[in-house]
Amino acid sequence: MYEGVDNKTMKKIWSSDNADIKFSHWIRDRDKGKCFFCGKQGSQNSHFWGRGKSALRYEPLNCDYSCGGCHMRHESNKQGEYADMKRKQLGQAKYDELRHIHYQSKMSRREAILKLMSWMEL
């Protein structure tokens, strides 16, 4: 009924920008600010499956902190070395689960943000 409000809880829903910032900070803290690829100081959140897919935009298993150089190097070749590293990190079953979500999920951005808000507020 109300734009920007979760009608079940009457909480204000975060904007995509605000959710992105909060999630990126959470990933940075989880990964201790270190690049997933080279271990140096990171600077950005890398999404293995693109963040345009709302169901995976705020999925911690889909994201790794990275330095700018590694992010650029691996951004265009996600089915190469990055895929191998994700399989090793997650195991094949979890990797396949993320791939399935990428190709099958129809989750809206609003739903994804509500899900993020739910687990971040715990």
N, C-alpha and C positions, 0 to 999 in steps of 0.2 A: 504494500500500500504506500509506504513512504520511500521515496527515492533515497538510496544510500543508507537504509536502515534495515537490519535483519528483523523481519516481522515477528519471529518466534521469540527473540530475546530483547527486542527493541534497542539493540546496540547499534551504534553508528558503524557502518562498514568502511574499512580502510579503502582508500583509493588505490589503484594499481601502483602508482608511484610510491606511495607510503608502504604498501605491502612489499614491493621490490626492495626498498631500502632496508626494512626490518629483516627480511629474509636474507639479503646479502650480508648483513652484519652477523646474522646467526651462523651462516656458512663460514664466514671469516673466523668467528670465535671457535666454531667446531673444529676447523682445520688449523687452528692456532696461527693463522695468518701466513701459512706456508703454502707454496705452490705444489699442487698435486703432482706435477710433472718433474720439476727439477729440485724442489725442496727449498728454493730461495724465498725471499719475502714476496708474498703475493699482493695483488692489487685489485682483483676482480673475481666475480662469481662466474664460473664457466658451466653452462648447461650442456650435458652430453646430447640429449634429445632437445631440440630447439625450444626456447621459452615461449614461442608462439602457441604452443599446445598447452592450454590452460591447466590440464590435469597434471602436467609435469613441471610447470613453471615454478611451483613452490614445493617440489618433491625433493627432500634432502638427498636421497639416493641418486638422483639425476644430476646433482651439482657438486662441483669441486672448486675450491679456491685456486686461483692460478696467477702467475705473473703475466704481465702484458705480452711479453715475447712468446711464451708458451701458449697463451690463449690464441694469439694470432696464428701461430704455427699449426696448432691442432684444430682450429675452427673449420678449416676447409677440408679436413681429412678425418672426419669422425668415425669412419669405418675402417681406419687403419690402426695405427698404434694406440690411439685413444680408446677405440673399441676393445682392443686387447687388454689395455690397462683396466678398463671398467669391468670386463669379465673376470679378471683376476681379483679386483677389489670386491665385487659383489657376488661372484659365483655365477655360473651359467643360468640357474633358475631365476634369480632376481633380475639378471640382465634381460632374460626373455620376457619377464613380467613387465619391465619398463618398456620394452619394445612393443609389447602387446597394447599397453596403455597408449603409447604414442600413436599407433595406427588405428585403435578402436574407440578410444574415449571421446565422448562428446561433452565433457564437463565445461560449463561456462566459466568465465573469469570470475564472476560473482561467487559461484560455488567454490572455486579454488581459493579465493580470498577468505571466505567463511571457514573453510577447512583449515587454512593457515592460522587464522585468528584463533580458532578453537585449540589447536595444539600449542600455539605459542603462549597462550594465556594460562596453560596448565602449570 
